[in-house]
Amino acid sequence: MMTEGSPAFSIIIPTRNRPLQLSNCLRAVACLERPAEGFEVIVVDDGSTCDLGPVIDEARILLPAKRVRREHGGPAAARNSGASVARGRFLAFTDDDCRPVPGWLRAFERRLQTHPTCLVGGSTVNALDSDPFACASQLIVDMVLDHYNREHPRFFPSNNLALSADAFHAIGGFSAEFRTAEDRDLCDRWHLRGWPQLFAPEAVVEHAHGMDFAAFWAQHLGYGRGAHRYLRAHKQRTGDSSLDRSFYLRLLREIPKRLAQDKRPIHTATLLAAWQAANTSGFLLEAAKQMLGRVRAR
């Protein structure tokens, strides 16, 4: 809740069982250029089974940071918990495996000062160039964003976006039903209200998400399940449940161009095939789960 002397921004960081990543994130946040009205940091511990207290205590030496602990409910619910205690006029979201560059928050501040009713998204870059799985995941994100934002902004990932606290609460925050694709759902509800979105490429976070094949598969399996939930929620709002076939047609044109510029094209092509297999599997698993639920409810 905003009071006299409240900061301009509340930076909300959900985390679970990743003390090293969280420490690196908070060190980067400590180096941010600060708005004139300052900022606060809210770390939401989403049911960690390890002790994150020392990491947050260390950060408090340099940052106005506080910890919110909750039972494990996923990143969407964790972000909502952080927003519920935020004092800032604006909310800025990032993840524990991200490192905002020094000008990140000031970039959001400049955009929101002139466009206070906008949902503003920044740029996310891969910080692990030697990790082929992280590189492939970044390529996938880039292609998704290029497609959905090619005419006008419609989708921003939740690890790098900012908006007014009033607008966040007015739209109902993130849907806690989502464990993935909660950002697609939020942006869809925002767009359907006719509210503006704005891309701020200068608001950069470095994403350091190291993976092996099992983690890569699990991530995109989860994204596939989230995609099914998103389409179901979108249908409830609009009546339209059709897949965006233009995205897949665009992929057929885009992937060969991307691979031609890739340092390890065969490896990346293999991971892109695994991405589609995992995503499709997750989508079908979620569809089967929903169908079974309907059968049992009869």
N, C-alpha and C positions, 0 to 999 in steps of 0.2 A: 504494500500500500504506500502511495506517495505521500510524503509529509514535507513540511518546510525543511530545507537543507538536504532533500533527497538528491542522489546522484543523477547525472544525465542518463547513464546506462547501467543496467544489470546484465552481467555476462553470466550465462547459465551453461554449466558443463555437467552433463550426466556421466557417471562412471560406474564401473563394476569390476572389481578384482584386477585392476591394471594400475598398480601404484607407480611403476616406472613411466608409463605413458602419461599418466596424470601429472607427475612431477615435471616432465619435459614441457607439457602444455602450460602449466602454471608458471614456469620460468619464462616462457615466451610471453605470456600475458603480463608478467611483471615488467617486461621491456616495452610495453605499448606506450605510444604517445597518448597522453591523457587529455580528455576533453576538459574544458574549463570548469565544468560542474562535477568532474570526477566520475568514477564508476565504482561499482561493487562487483565481487565475484561470488557466485553461488555454486558450490560443488554439490551435486545431488548424488549421494551414495545409494545406488540402487540395489541394496541388499548384498553388499560385498561380504565374502566370508574371510577376507584378509583385512588387516587393520590399516586403514588409510589415514588415520589420525596423524601420524608423524609427517606425512607428505603435506597435509593441509596446515599443520602447525608451522612447518618450515616456510610455507608460502605466506603465512600471516605476517612474517617479518617484513615482507615487501609489499603485501597486498591487503586491501580490505576484503578478506575472504571469509566466508562462513560455510558450514557444512550442514546439509539437510540429509538426514538418514531416513530411509523408507524400506518397506519390504519390496523384494524384487518384483517389478511389474513391467519392465521394459523401458526403453529410452523415451518413448512418447509420454508415458505416465511420469517418468522422472523429470522431464522438462516442465511438465505442468506443475509438479510439486515445487520446482524452483521458481517458476513464475508466480506461484501463489504467495510467496513471501518476498518477492522482489520489490524494491523501493524505487527503482529507476523509472524515468519517464519512457525510456525505450528499453527493449529487450534485445540482446544479441546472443545468438546460440552458436556454440561450436562443440566439438567432441573431445574426449580425453586423448585421442591419438592425433590431434591436430595441433599445429603450432602457428598461431596468427603472427603475421609479420608486424613490425612496429607501427606501421601506418594503418593497420586494419580498422581499429575502432574510430579513428578520426575520419577515415573514408566513409564509414557509415554515418557518422555525425554530420558531415557536409551534405550528404544526400538527404538525410532525414530533416535537416534544418530547412531545406528548400522544398522537400516533398514529404511532409510528416505523415501523410495518409498512405504512403506506399509500403508494400512489402519489398524489402531490398535484399538482393542476394549478391554474394561476392564470388570470387574465383577460387577454386581449389586446385592445387598442383600436387603431384606426387613427390614426396620427399625421399623415396627409396628407389633410385634409378637402377640399382643393382638387383632388385627383387623383381623377377619376371611376373610374379602373380600380382604384385602391387601395380606394376606398369600396365598389365592387361586390364585390371580393374579400373585404372584411371582412363584408359582408352575407351572402355565401355561407358563410363560416366560422361566423358567428353562427347561421344556420339549421341547419347541420350539427350544431353543438354543442347547440343547443336540442332537436334531435330525439333524438340519441343519449344525452343526459344528462337527459332530461326526468323520468325516474322515479328513476334513481340514476346516479351518474357511471360512464361506461364508456369515454370517449374524451377524451384531452387532446392538443393539438398539442405537438410536440416543441420549439417555441420558448419554452415556458413550463411546465416541470414539474420536480418534485424528488422524490427517493426516496433510500432508504438505499443506500450503495454495495454492501453485502452482497447486498441484494435484486436490484440491477441485475446483478451478476455471476451470481447464482444463476439468474436467468431467461435468461441468455445475452446480455444487452445488446440493442442494436438488430440486426436482421438486415441484414447488409451487402449482401444481394441486392437490397434496395430502394433506389432513388434518390428515390422519393416514397412516401408511405403507410407509411413505416417506423414512424411513431407509432401508426397504426391497428393495425399488426401487433403492436407491443409491448403496447399496451393489451389487445388480444385475448388474447394469451398470458397476460397478467397476470390478466385476468378468468376465463379458463378454469381457472386454478389456484385460483380462489376467493379471491384476495387482494383486500383492500379498496382502493378509490379514494376520494379526498376532494377536493372542489372548494374552493379558497381564493380567493374573488373579490377579496380585498384584495391578493393578489399580482399586481400589474399590470405588464405591459410594453406600451410604446408601439411599434407596428409601423410602420416607415417604409419601405415597399416601393413606390417609385415605378415606374410602368409606362407603356408605350404599348400599343396594341392587339396588336402582335406579341408583346410579352412576356406580356401577359395570356393570349393564345391558347396560347403555348408552356407557360405555367404549368399551365393547366387540361388541356392535352393530356397533360402529364406526370402530372397527378393521375389522369387516366383510365387511363393505363397502370399506375400504381400500384394503382388500384382492382382491376384484373384480377389483378395479382400477389397482392394481399391476399386476394381471394376464393379463388384457387388454394391459397394457404397455409392459409387457414381450412378449406377442404375437406379438406386432408391431415390436419388436426388433428381435425376433427369429422365429416367425411363430408357436410357441408352446403355446397353451392355456390350456393344460391339468392340472388337479389338481394333487397334489402330494399324491397319494393314500397311498404310503408307510408311510407317516406321520400318517395317521389315523390307519393303521395297527399297527404301533409302539405304538400309544396311547393305543390300546386295551391290549397290553402287559405291558405297563409302568404304567398306572393308578392304577391297583391293587397293584403293588409294592409300589407306593408312598402312597396310602391310608393306607397300612399296617403300615407305619411309622408315620402317621399323628396323631396329638393330638386330633382332632375332625373329624374322618373319615366320619361320616354321613353328617355333615354340609359341609365339603369340597366336598364330592361326589355330593351333591345337587348343589353347586356352579359350579362345573365342568359341570354338565348337563345344568345349566343356561348359562354357557359360550358357549357351543355348540349351544344352541337354539338362543342366541343373535347373535352369529357370523354368523350362517346360515341365520337368518332374515336380518341382514345387507347386506350380500352378495346378497340375492335375491332382496332386496330393490334397491340396486345399479344396479343390472342387469335390473330390471324393468325400472328404471330411464333412463338407457342408451337406452333401447329398445324404450321407449316413445320418447326420443330425436330423434332417427333415423326416427320414423314414422312421427313426426312433420316436419322433414327436407325434407321429400319427396315432 
